[in-house]
Amino acid sequence: MSAQRIELRALVSRLDEVLLIRRLGDTWELPGGSFDDDADDMDAAMDSLLRGYGIATTDIAQAFLRTCYDREGDTRVVINLYAPLEWFGEPAVPTSAELTWVPAAELPHMEIGSGMLKAALIGLGMAIEDEPVIPGMAAIAGEGLRFPDRHAGGLDVLRTLRATDDAGPAFETMQGSLHELAPDVVDFALGEVWTHPALDRKTRSLQVVAMLAALGGKPSALRSHLNGALNHGASPAELVQTLRMVAVYGGFPAALEAWPVMESVFDARGIARPGGTP
């Protein structure tokens, strides 16, 4: 299985400008950094990264915007994008780095990694998938990706759930076993419900994990969606806490049944237990 790296990045804006930062000699990037496997709280990690740049926010959790995806060789990059609408301070960087404020319309002309640029343009409402549209900052609160039809949206959700570059073969396999039910799963469940912009895909993945675990007796589906949650940028600690909530509200027997399934997913992916526990 290919490696995965989770990044936390922020669209810090003022008027129609976006803050970019780079270490000397590197390409420009959005403020932020990598999310370490042993970290427990993604929002707290993003808040800490921003404070390192002299930027404070009122509620970093409310600033979460969306999750985007990129690939660097054999490494799949998950970019969790934040857009603090209210922030305070004076952005600053070490002497070994530099910062600049760039008009949103100029972003495509800057030397930025393709994945980072795509995330920024989508987050700003300047791109639909990979296609440029009218520049502007009005959509910084975030619209989800738009697709030509429900089937295309469903295939995109299937792609990110499975962490594959092409969901076509997966859909063909579903058709071979589910027949008429396959379009209902992809077009309605994934293409209609999963793509609604009110909830991001990571949140939906954690919801599905909780529901499958609470229902019990569905280890294959649970294993699939535990992997899907990790593919959507959920941290191991978030999965652990999700199953703890299942224990409280769905009953300890359900959580005890789901727990070894989660541990087997961690083992299969070589993920260290949260907090460093083997």
C-alpha positions in Angstrom: 0.0 0.0 0.0 1.3 3.5 -0.9 2.3 5.9 1.9 0.1 8.7 3.0 1.0 12.1 4.4 -1.5 14.4 6.1 -1.0 18.2 5.8 -2.7 21.0 7.6 -2.9 24.2 5.6 -4.7 27.5 6.1 -6.2 30.1 3.7 -5.3 33.3 5.6 -6.8 36.2 3.7 -7.2 39.9 4.0 -9.5 41.7 1.5 -8.8 39.9 -1.8 -5.2 38.7 -0.9 -3.9 35.4 0.4 -0.9 34.8 2.6 1.9 32.6 1.1 5.0 31.5 2.9 8.2 29.8 1.7 11.5 28.7 3.0 14.3 30.3 1.0 14.8 28.3 -2.3 11.5 26.4 -2.0 8.2 26.9 -3.7 5.4 29.1 -2.1 2.9 27.3 0.1 -0.1 28.0 2.3 0.8 28.5 6.0 0.8 25.2 7.9 2.7 21.9 7.9 2.4 18.1 8.3 0.2 16.4 10.8 2.3 13.9 12.8 1.0 10.4 13.3 1.4 10.7 17.1 -0.7 13.9 17.3 -4.1 13.6 18.8 -6.0 16.7 17.8 -6.0 18.1 14.2 -7.6 21.4 15.1 -5.1 22.0 18.0 -2.2 21.1 15.7 -3.5 23.6 13.0 -3.9 26.3 15.7 -0.3 25.7 17.0 1.1 25.9 13.4 -0.7 29.2 12.8 0.5 30.6 16.2 4.0 29.8 15.1 3.4 32.3 12.3 2.0 34.9 14.7 -1.6 34.2 13.7 -4.4 33.6 16.3 -8.0 32.6 15.5 -11.1 32.8 17.6 -12.3 29.2 16.9 -10.0 27.0 14.7 -12.6 24.2 14.6 -15.1 26.4 12.9 -12.4 27.4 10.4 -12.1 23.9 8.9 -13.1 24.2 5.3 -12.6 20.9 3.4 -10.2 18.0 2.6 -8.4 17.9 -0.7 -6.1 15.2 -2.2 -2.9 15.1 -4.1 -0.2 12.5 -5.0 3.6 12.9 -4.9 5.1 9.8 -6.5 3.9 6.9 -4.4 2.8 9.1 -1.5 -0.9 10.1 -1.3 -1.2 13.6 0.2 -4.3 14.6 2.2 -4.6 18.3 2.6 -7.0 19.4 5.4 -7.7 23.0 4.5 -8.7 25.7 7.0 -10.0 29.2 6.2 -10.1 31.4 9.4 -12.5 34.2 8.6 -11.4 36.0 11.8 -7.8 36.1 12.7 -5.5 38.4 14.7 -1.8 39.2 14.9 0.9 40.2 12.5 2.1 37.3 10.3 5.9 36.7 10.6 8.4 34.0 9.6 12.0 33.1 10.6 14.9 34.8 8.8 15.3 31.6 6.8 11.8 32.1 5.2 9.8 34.8 3.6 6.1 35.7 3.3 4.0 37.6 0.8 0.4 38.7 0.3 -0.9 37.7 -3.2 -4.1 38.8 -4.9 -6.3 35.7 -5.3 -6.4 36.1 -9.0 -2.6 35.9 -9.1 -2.3 32.5 -7.4 -2.2 30.4 -10.6 0.9 32.4 -11.7 2.8 31.8 -8.5 5.3 29.0 -8.0 3.2 26.7 -5.9 3.0 22.9 -5.8 0.1 21.7 -7.9 -1.7 20.0 -5.0 -1.5 23.1 -2.8 -2.6 25.3 -5.6 -5.6 23.1 -6.4 -6.6 23.1 -2.8 -6.3 26.9 -2.6 -8.3 27.5 -5.7 -11.1 25.1 -4.7 -11.2 26.6 -1.3 -11.5 30.1 -2.7 -14.2 29.1 -5.1 -11.9 29.7 -8.0 -12.0 26.2 -9.3 -14.5 23.4 -9.9 -12.4 20.2 -9.8 -9.5 21.3 -12.0 -11.2 23.9 -14.1 -10.6 27.6 -13.4 -13.7 29.8 -13.0 -14.3 33.4 -12.1 -11.7 34.5 -9.5 -12.9 36.0 -6.2 -12.9 35.6 -2.4 -16.7 35.4 -2.0 -16.8 31.7 -1.7 -14.1 31.4 0.9 -16.7 30.0 3.3 -16.6 27.0 1.0 -18.7 25.2 -1.6 -18.1 21.5 -2.3 -16.9 20.2 -5.6 -19.7 20.3 -8.2 -20.1 17.5 -10.7 -22.0 17.2 -14.0 -24.3 14.5 -12.5 -24.9 12.3 -9.5 -23.0 9.4 -11.1 -19.9 11.5 -11.5 -20.1 12.7 -7.9 -20.6 9.2 -6.7 -17.6 8.0 -8.5 -15.5 10.8 -7.0 -16.6 9.8 -3.5 -15.8 6.2 -4.3 -12.4 7.3 -5.5 -11.5 9.1 -2.3 -13.0 6.4 -0.1 -10.9 3.7 -1.8 -7.8 6.0 -2.2 -7.6 5.2 -5.9 -6.9 7.3 -8.9 -9.7 5.7 -10.9 -13.0 4.5 -9.4 -14.2 3.0 -12.6 -12.9 -0.6 -12.0 -14.4 -0.5 -8.4 -17.8 0.4 -9.8 -17.6 -2.3 -12.5 -16.8 -4.8 -9.7 -19.9 -3.6 -7.8 -22.0 -4.0 -10.9 -20.9 -7.5 -11.3 -22.0 -8.5 -7.8 -24.8 -6.0 -6.9 -26.3 -5.6 -10.4 -29.2 -3.1 -10.2 -28.2 -2.1 -6.7 -24.8 -0.7 -7.7 -26.2 2.5 -9.3 -28.3 3.1 -6.2 -25.2 3.0 -4.1 -23.1 5.1 -6.3 -25.6 7.6 -7.8 -27.8 8.1 -4.7 -25.9 7.2 -1.5 -22.6 8.5 -2.7 -23.5 10.9 -5.5 -26.6 12.5 -3.8 -26.0 12.3 0.0 -22.2 12.1 0.4 -21.5 15.0 -2.0 -23.7 17.5 -0.2 -21.5 20.4 0.8 -23.0 20.8 4.3 -20.6 18.1 5.7 -17.1 17.3 4.6 -16.1 13.8 3.7 -14.0 13.1 6.8 -17.0 14.0 9.0 -19.2 11.7 7.0 -16.7 8.9 7.2 -16.5 9.2 11.0 -20.3 9.2 11.1 -20.5 6.0 9.1 -17.9 4.3 11.3 -19.9 5.2 14.4 -23.2 3.9 12.9 -21.7 0.7 11.6 -20.0 0.0 14.9 -23.2 0.8 16.8 -25.3 -1.5 14.6 -22.8 -4.4 15.1 -22.3 -7.5 13.1 -20.9 -5.8 10.0 -17.1 -6.2 10.3 -16.4 -6.1 6.5 -18.3 -2.8 6.0 -16.8 -1.4 9.2 -13.3 -2.3 8.0 -13.9 -0.7 4.6 -15.1 2.6 6.2 -12.4 2.7 8.8 -10.0 2.7 5.8 -12.1 5.2 4.1 -12.0 7.5 7.1 -8.2 7.3 7.2 -8.2 8.0 3.4 -10.4 11.1 4.1 -7.9 12.5 6.6 -9.2 11.2 9.9 -6.5 10.6 12.5 -6.1 7.3 14.4 -7.0 9.3 17.6 -10.3 10.5 16.0 -11.2 6.9 15.2 -10.4 5.8 18.7 -12.6 8.5 20.2 -15.4 7.7 17.7 -15.5 4.2 19.0 -15.4 5.4 22.6 -18.5 7.5 21.8 -20.1 4.3 20.4 -19.4 2.6 23.7 -21.2 5.5 25.6 -24.2 5.8 23.3 -24.4 2.5 21.5 -23.3 0.2 24.3 -20.0 -1.4 25.3 -20.7 -4.7 23.5 -20.9 -2.9 20.2 -17.7 -1.0 20.8 -15.9 -4.1 22.0 -16.9 -5.9 18.8 -15.7 -3.0 16.6 -12.4 -2.3 18.5 -10.4 -5.3 17.1 -11.5 -4.4 13.6 -10.1 -0.9 14.1 -6.9 -2.3 15.5 -6.5 -4.7 12.6 -6.9 -1.7 10.2 -4.1 0.1 12.1 -1.9 -2.9 11.9 -2.5 -3.5 8.2 -1.6 0.1 7.4 1.4 0.2 9.8 -0.2 2.9 11.9 1.1 3.5 15.4 -1.5 3.5 18.2 -2.4 7.1 19.3 -0.2 8.2 22.1 2.6 5.7 21.1 1.0 2.6 22.6 1.9 -0.5 20.5 
